[in-house]
Amino acid sequence: GGRPAGGTQNSGPVNKRADGFGHVIRHDGLITPDQCGAPIIDLDGNVRGLNIARSDRTCTFALSAKRVNEVVEQLLKTADGGK
């Protein structure tokens, strides 16, 4: 089952990889797959998350700013040889 990767579903473009991310924030922001990677900014100008995938016509996935920081810190440790 499941939906086919990539293409369109319900008349809206989706990302080729749109699942398997673990804990995400689901929202209905109108973005296209090529806009993923854009930050989610609150009304006070604070970054609250990062859009990572367009799942279907009505659902976009994002990582919280906290989770993005955790991932970046881990990547930096790996790149720095674990120092």
N, C-alpha and C positions, 0 to 999 in steps of 0.2 A: 504494500500500500504506500501511502504517502504521496506527496506531490513530486513531480519531476523537478530536478535541479535547474535553476536558471529559467529563462523564458518569461512567460507571463502567467499569471493566475488571476482570475477575476478582473481582467483587463488592465492590470498594473504590472510594470516590470519588477522583478525581484532579483536578489543577488544569487549567484551560482551556489554559494555556501550561505545558507540561511538557517542553520540549526547546529546543535552540538556545541554551543558556546558555554554551557553551564549556566550559572545564575546571571540573568540579564534583566534589564528594565524594558518592559514592553510599553510602547506608546503608539499613538496614531498620527504622529507628525507626518506631514506630506513631504517626503523627500524621495529622491530617485536613488537607485543603487549607486550611481557615480558620485553621489553626495555623502556616502558613508565615509566616516573618518572625521566628519565635522563635529565640533563640540556642541553640547547642550548648555546653554547659558541662561541663568535665571534673570529676573528683571533688575537685579542689583549688579549684574555684570560678572557674577561668579560662575565658573565652569562647574557644572554638576554632573557631567557625563560625556560620553563619546558615542555617537551613532556608529554601529558596527555592521548592520545588515537590514535590508528591506526583506521581510519575510513573505508578505503578501500585500494585496491592495490596501489593507487597512492596518497593517502591523509593521512597526519598525522596532528593531532591537538595539539597545544601548547598554554600555557598561557604565556603572557609577564611577565618579571621579576617584573614589577610594580604591575601587578595583583596578582602574587604569594605573594609579600610582603603584599598587602592589605588583602588577605585571611589569611595569617599567623598572622598578627596583630589582626584581628578579632577573630581568634581562640584562641590566647593568652589572649585576653580580656575576652572571654567566660570562659576559663579555670581558670582565675584568679578571677572569680567572678565579673567581670566588673570594677575592680580597675584600 
